[in-house]
Amino acid sequence: MSSEYPTYADIGVRPLINCWGSLTIYGGSLMLPEVRQAMAEASRAYVHLDELMEKAGSRIAELMGSEFALVTNGCAAALCQVTAGCVAGADPDRIKRLPDTTGMKNEVISLRSHRHVYDHAIRMVGIRIVEVEGGESMRAAFNERTALVSVFGDVAGKTEMTLPEIAEMAQAHGVPVLVDAAAERPDTPNRYLTEGADAVAYSGGKCLRGPQSSGLVLGRRDLLWAAFMNGAPHHSLGRPMKASKEEVMGLLAAVEQWVKRDHAAEWKTWEGYLKTISDAVSGIPAVETSIRLPGRSNVAPVLEIRWDRDRIPLSPQQVAGEMSKGDPRVEMPSGEHGVSVMPYMLEPGEDALVAGRLCDVLSRVVK
């Protein structure tokens, strides 16, 4: 080994430059130095986890302008635990029986346009998702078995119903609304809580740059404490979803930094990275670039790179494959018309490395 501890190189794993964004498969985002320091400090002592969650949740809530906050073992764990809290509450007997929901509320309403692969984290509680098309079908779907309404933040406001409309209908039936906003910015005041959601869940290891395996839920204290009772260290469905004392303190440090970070300056830095890459590849004949603004997730400008296939006979997938195989290894999205660069995860100096690799791959075959 090259040091006292194993490295990626020691076990034959190739690190990469991440031009995709905060995808879990590439490790989300890199933890802030303050997060690493907080986790190291937290590892030096024992604490009672119930006490830690109460104090950390209260402090995060103070910073984020919510009633309470819950730290979970990732955003998917947050979806699972909040759903379990809506189904079993904080009742120890019911908590122990999940995912057997016999005699409990066991339906979650979702607009069809809001369905996604992370529904599995909700379904694992033992509920049935009732898929609806719009206002009338949603209104008809509420009954004594309805535990929750789930909303996917990425498409909120773009579909048949707005969040305020959904929240108003759910509140009339006494049913909580949960928003999955995993890769979004947890800005204050929180747009989803303001619009009537009872809880909104984020990844701690994406925009926040906290521990990669952490999640954050903001919302009603009673609901989030019930969600905590349905997770570790309690004997429950969420027992395997353990947020350690180190991760709790690491996420708290990330939130403390979130309200201090100069987000406008970060945006200018990303624009600078993209300019470095755009200026370099634009010097290659038949290559064009453009900037695409983001949606609600992975909020950073995106560089789109296209080329004339007659002059550069490479598909976008071939270019992305060459970038991945080379040194340094660069992972980037490829689509029908070209490749793209999301700068959120780039570190200083990596923009020049990406520019150099792209120029090498594209210019090698130009006609």
C-alpha positions as a printed Julia matrix, in Angstrom:
367×3 Matrix{Float64}:
   0.0    0.0     0.0
   1.09   3.57   -0.69
   0.2    4.79    2.83
  -1.05   3.64    6.23
  -4.58   3.36    4.83
  -5.87   1.84    1.57
  -6.48   4.11   -1.42
  -8.56   3.6    -4.55
  -5.37   2.93   -6.48
  -4.33   0.24   -4.01
  -7.43  -1.81   -4.86
  -7.46  -1.06   -8.59
 -10.31   1.47   -8.71
  -9.89   4.42  -11.11
 -11.03   7.8    -9.75
 -12.86  10.01  -12.22
 -13.67  13.61  -13.09
 -17.41  13.95  -12.66
 -19.15  15.94  -15.43
 -22.52  14.27  -14.78
 -23.64  16.01  -11.62
 -24.53  14.72   -8.17
 -25.38  11.15   -9.17
 -25.04   8.62   -6.38
 -23.32   6.12   -8.69
 -20.41   8.58   -9.03
 -20.33   9.41   -5.34
 -22.67  12.41   -5.22
 -20.62  15.48   -4.33
 -17.35  15.85   -2.46
 -17.77  16.63    1.22
 -16.82  20.12    2.34
 -13.67  20.37    4.51
 -15.85  21.51    7.43
 -17.97  18.37    7.03
 -14.94  16.09    7.16
 -13.69  17.91   10.25
 -17.07  17.67   11.99
 -17.28  13.94   11.29
 -13.76  13.32   12.56
 -14.53  15.23   15.76
 -17.83  13.36   16.21
 -16.02  10.04   15.91
 -14.06  10.73   19.09
 -16.96  10.46   21.56
 -20.16   8.56   22.32
 -23.59  10.22   22.48
 -27.2    9.13   22.91
 -28.68   9.15   19.41
 -32.19  10.24   20.48
 -30.69  13.26   22.22
 -28.45  13.97   19.25
 -31.33  13.9    16.77
 -33.43  16.23   18.92
 -30.64  18.79   19.25
 -29.3   18.51   15.7
 -32.82  18.55   14.25
 -33.69  21.68   16.21
 -30.5   23.45   15.13
 -30.95  22.56   11.45
 -34.57  23.68   11.64
 -33.44  27.02   13.07
 -31.01  27.47   10.19
 -33.45  26.35    7.49
 -36.58  28.06    8.79
 -38.66  24.92    9.39
 -40.49  23.53   12.41
 -38.11  20.56   12.71
 -35.49  18.63   10.76
 -34.57  14.96   10.6
 -31.25  13.49    9.45
 -31.62  10.18    7.63
 -29.4    7.68    5.86
 -29.97   9.24    2.42
 -33.03  10.73    0.74
 -34.51   7.34   -0.14
 -34.4    6.45    3.56
 -36.22   9.71    4.23
 -39.02   8.72    1.85
 -39.3    5.33    3.56
 -39.23   6.64    7.13
 -41.7    9.49    6.54
 -44.08   7.06    4.85
 -43.7    4.65    7.78
 -44.37   7.54   10.16
 -47.6    8.31    8.31
 -48.68   4.66    8.42
 -47.62   3.5    11.9
 -47.09   6.82   13.64
 -44.99   6.48   16.8
 -46.98   3.48   18.07
 -44.38   0.81   19.06
 -46.68  -2.11   18.27
 -47.53  -0.8    14.81
 -43.9    0.1    14.13
 -42.85  -3.49   14.88
 -45.47  -4.9    12.48
 -44.41  -3.01    9.34
 -44.41  -3.85    6.45
 -47.57  -5.67    7.55
 -50.06  -2.78    7.37
 -53.15  -4.78    8.37
 -55.53  -2.44   10.17
 -53.47   0.65    9.3
 -53.69   3.31    6.63
 -51.93   1.72    3.7
 -52.45   3.83    0.56
 -50.31   6.63   -0.84
 -51.73   8.88   -3.54
 -49.49  10.07   -6.37
 -50.11  11.79   -9.68
 -49.05   9.54  -12.54
 -46.69  12.28  -13.78
 -44.94  12.22  -10.39
 -44.15   8.49  -10.38
 -40.46   7.53  -10.55
 -38.06   4.71   -9.67
 -37.62   5.97   -6.09
 -41.23   4.97   -5.39
 -39.69   1.72   -4.19
 -38.61   3.48   -0.99
 -42.26   4.34   -0.33
 -43.72   0.98   -1.43
 -41.38  -1.0     0.83
 -43.37   0.18    3.84
 -46.14  -2.17    2.71
 -48.42   0.41    1.13
 -50.14   0.56   -2.24
 -49.58   3.58   -4.44
 -52.86   4.88   -5.85
 -52.08   6.56   -9.16
 -54.3    9.46  -10.19
 -54.52  11.68  -13.28
 -55.63  15.02  -11.91
 -57.85  16.93   -9.51
 -61.06  14.97   -9.87
 -59.41  11.54   -9.71
 -57.26  12.67   -6.75
 -60.31  13.91   -4.86
 -62.03  10.57   -5.45
 -58.96   8.63   -4.27
 -59.0    9.9    -0.68
 -60.5    7.5     1.84
 -59.95   6.19    5.37
 -56.93   4.17    4.15
 -55.03   7.18    2.71
 -51.79   7.7     4.63
 -49.9   10.18    2.47
 -49.7   12.11   -0.81
 -46.29  11.91   -2.5
 -44.97  14.66   -4.78
 -41.87  14.64   -6.99
 -40.31  18.08   -6.75
 -38.68  17.97  -10.19
 -42.06  18.06  -11.93
 -44.02  20.08   -9.36
 -45.77  22.94  -11.12
 -45.35  21.37  -14.56
 -48.21  18.89  -14.37
 -51.99  18.72  -13.94
 -51.96  20.14  -10.41
 -49.83  22.63   -8.5
 -48.49  21.81   -5.05
 -50.8   24.34   -3.35
 -53.77  22.63   -5.03
 -52.56  19.21   -3.92
 -51.83  20.42   -0.38
 -55.23  22.08   -0.01
 -57.0   18.87   -1.03
 -54.83  16.72    1.24
 -55.29  19.04    4.22
 -59.05  18.86    3.8
 -58.73  15.11    4.4
 -56.12  15.39    7.16
 -53.46  13.69    5.0
 -49.77  14.81    4.97
 -47.93  15.76    1.77
 -44.31  14.65    1.25
 -42.07  16.18   -1.46
 -39.03  14.34   -2.84
 -36.52  17.1    -3.66
 -33.36  14.98   -3.48
 -31.07  16.88   -5.88
 -32.6   20.31   -5.32
 -31.32  23.32   -3.38
 -32.75  23.55    0.16
 -33.16  27.3    -0.05
 -34.87  29.42    2.59
 -37.69  30.19    2.85
 -38.47  26.67    1.68
 -40.68  26.82   -1.41
 -42.4   23.49   -0.71
 -43.2   24.13    2.94
 -44.47  27.58    1.99
 -46.74  25.99   -0.61
 -48.3   23.63    1.91
 -46.14  20.49    2.06
 -45.82  18.82    5.47
 -42.35  17.44    4.78
 -39.69  17.84    2.08
 -36.73  15.48    1.68
 -33.28  16.27    0.31
 -30.06  14.38   -0.24
 -27.36  15.46    2.15
 -24.63  14.43   -0.28
 -25.66  16.44   -3.33
 -26.12  20.24   -3.26
 -25.4   20.41    0.46
 -22.03  18.61    0.05
 -22.54  16.75    3.29
 -21.94  13.02    3.9
 -22.88  11.14    0.73
 -25.03   8.65    2.62
 -27.03  11.29    4.48
 -30.47  12.77    3.89
 -32.36  15.72    5.28
 -36.1   16.13    5.92
 -37.64  19.47    6.83
 -41.2   19.84    8.08
 -43.65  19.16   10.89
 -42.07  18.1    14.18
 -44.67  15.43   15.04
 -44.42  13.83   11.61
 -40.61  13.85   11.5
 -40.29  12.47   15.03
 -42.63   9.64   14.08
 -40.39   9.06   11.05
 -37.38   8.91   13.39
 -39.14   6.33   15.57
 -39.51   4.23   12.41
 -35.75   4.36   11.77
 -32.46   3.53   13.49
 -31.53   3.15   16.28
 -35.08   1.94   16.97
 -36.21  -1.59   16.13
 -38.28  -0.85   13.07
 -38.55  -1.2     9.31
 -35.94   1.55    8.98
 -33.46  -0.06   11.38
 -31.01  -0.86    8.52
 -31.07   2.83    7.47
 -28.63   3.96   10.13
 -27.54   7.6    10.21
 -24.46   7.49   12.44
 -23.48  10.16   14.95
 -20.73  11.16   12.52
 -23.18  11.57    9.62
 -25.61  13.58   11.75
 -22.89  16.02   12.76
 -21.46  16.06    9.24
 -24.83  17.03    7.8
 -25.29  19.68   10.47
 -21.91  21.12    9.42
 -23.04  21.08    5.77
 -26.21  23.01    6.63
 -24.2   25.5     8.7
 -22.03  26.07    5.63
 -25.02  26.18    3.26
 -26.31  29.39    4.82
 -22.78  30.91    4.65
 -21.74  29.83    1.14
 -21.58  32.49   -1.58
 -23.89  30.81   -4.08
 -23.55  33.63   -6.63
 -19.77  33.24   -6.56
 -20.11  29.47   -7.01
 -22.24  30.07  -10.09
 -19.58  32.37  -11.57
 -16.95  29.71  -10.88
 -19.02  27.14  -12.78
 -19.45  29.56  -15.67
 -15.67  29.97  -15.71
 -15.15  26.21  -15.9
 -17.56  25.96  -18.81
 -15.9   28.88  -20.61
 -12.52  27.12  -20.36
 -13.97  24.01  -21.98
 -16.1   25.88  -24.55
 -13.24  28.11  -25.68
 -11.0   25.08  -26.16
 -13.37  22.87  -28.17
 -14.78  25.77  -30.21
 -11.41  26.0   -31.9
 -12.04  22.62  -33.54
 -13.76  22.86  -36.94
 -17.4   21.72  -36.96
 -17.83  21.91  -33.15
 -20.55  24.09  -31.61
 -21.35  24.81  -27.97
 -24.29  26.29  -26.07
 -25.33  26.81  -22.46
 -28.47  25.2   -21.06
 -29.98  26.5   -17.83
 -31.02  23.89  -15.23
 -34.37  22.86  -13.85
 -35.01  22.37  -10.12
 -32.34  19.67   -9.63
 -28.56  19.93  -10.06
 -28.83  23.71  -10.23
 -25.88  24.79  -12.36
 -25.42  25.88  -15.99
 -24.79  23.0   -18.41
 -22.48  23.11  -21.44
 -23.84  21.33  -24.53
 -21.24  20.26  -27.13
 -22.26  19.22  -30.64
 -20.36  18.54  -33.85
 -20.9   17.86  -37.54
 -20.86  14.06  -37.83
 -19.7   14.26  -41.45
 -16.53  16.02  -40.37
 -16.09  14.32  -37.0
 -17.37  10.75  -37.53
 -17.93   9.91  -33.88
 -21.22   9.34  -32.08
 -21.8   11.08  -28.75
 -21.6    7.67  -27.08
 -18.22   7.0   -28.69
 -16.89  10.34  -27.46
 -18.16   9.69  -23.94
 -16.63   6.21  -24.07
 -13.24   7.59  -25.12
 -13.38  10.16  -22.34
 -14.07   7.4   -19.84
 -11.28   5.14  -21.06
  -8.57   7.81  -21.09
  -6.35   9.32  -18.44
  -7.6   11.23  -16.55
 -10.88   9.38  -16.63
 -13.8   11.71  -17.4
 -17.44  10.65  -17.11
 -20.0   12.77  -18.95
 -23.53  12.43  -20.33
 -24.09  11.65  -24.0
 -27.34  12.15  -25.87
 -28.69  12.04  -29.39
 -26.86  15.14  -30.57
 -23.75  15.48  -28.42
 -22.19  15.4   -24.96
 -22.6   17.78  -22.05
 -20.74  19.03  -18.99
 -22.36  19.72  -15.62
 -19.75  21.77  -13.69
 -21.21  21.43  -10.17
 -18.91  18.57   -9.24
 -15.73  19.9   -10.89
 -12.76  20.83   -8.74
 -10.3   23.64   -9.57
  -8.09  22.69  -12.5
 -10.32  19.87  -13.71
 -11.93  22.15  -16.31
  -8.6   22.39  -18.14
  -8.16  18.61  -17.97
 -11.63  18.03  -19.42
 -10.97  20.6   -22.15
  -7.7   18.92  -23.08
  -9.21  15.46  -23.22
 -12.19  16.61  -25.33
  -9.93  18.42  -27.78
  -7.77  15.32  -28.13
 -10.76  13.01  -28.76
 -12.6   15.3   -31.17
  -9.64  16.65  -33.15
  -8.05  13.24  -33.63
 -10.55  12.28  -36.35
 -11.64  15.65  -37.76
 -11.81  15.78  -41.55
